[in-house]
C-alpha cells in the first residue's frame, strides 16, 4: 500500500472510492442474487439491531485511529519547529564570537539543514530512515562549541547556550526521525475494513427485499467509509504524501553562504 500514501489526495480519493464502490457493488449483486434464489426468509430473519453494535465499534476504532494519526502529525510538526528554533538560536549566538568561528558555526548549521532536506526527508517519506545518534555536522558543531576560548562574559554565556541549543536540535532531529516511522499497521487496517464490509453486508441482507432501499443504504455507508479511509490514509504517515510535514521551517533558518 506504500504507493497509495504517495498519491495526491485527489487521486488517493479516486482509488479508495473506486475500490470501495466495487466491493459494495459485488456485495449488492451477490446478496440480492441469493435472495432471489430462496435465501430471502433467512435474510429477513436477521435483526436490524445488529447494525447498531457494528456501527458503534466501527466508529470507535475510526476515532482512535484518527486520534493516533493527528497526534503523530502534531508531534512531527512540533519536532521540526523545535529543531528549527534551536538552530536559529545557534546562529544568533554565533554572532558573539569572532568572524572565523561564526563562519564555521554557520557552515555546520547549513550542512545540518542540507542533510536533513536532501537525505533525511526523502528517506522519512519512504519510512527508510536509520537513526544515528548524532550526525557528523552536529558532532563537529559540539566539538567547535566546546573548543571555543571565551574571552568575555558574553562569549562564556553564548558558548554554554550554543552547546545547549545544538543538543536540543539533535534531540528534536531524533524525535522527528522516530515519528517518521509511525504508521497504522496492517492489523488495524484489516479490522476497520472488515467491520465496514460486515456493516455493508448486513445492510444488504436487511434490505434484500427492496433493491432501491438496499442500494441507498449501502451507498450512504460506503461513502462514509470511503471518507474515513481517505481521512486516515492521507494523515497516516506524518512525512509522506501531499498532507505532510515539510522542511520549510528548516530551509527558512538555513544561513546563506
Buried (B, 14 or more C-beta within 10 A) or exposed (E): EEEBBBBEBEEBBEBBBEBBBEBBBEBBEEBBEBBEEEBBEEBBEEEEEBBEEBBEBBEEBBEEBBEBBBEBBEBBBBBBBBBBBBBBBBBEBBEBBEEEBBBBBBBBBBBBBBBBBEEBBEBBBBBEBEEEEBBEBBBBBBEBBEEBEBEEEEBEEBBEBBBBBBBBBBBBBBBBBBBBBBBBEEEBBEBBBEBBBBBBBBBBBBBBEEEEEBBEBBBEBBBBBBBBBBBBBBBBBBBBBEBBBEBEBBEEBBBEE
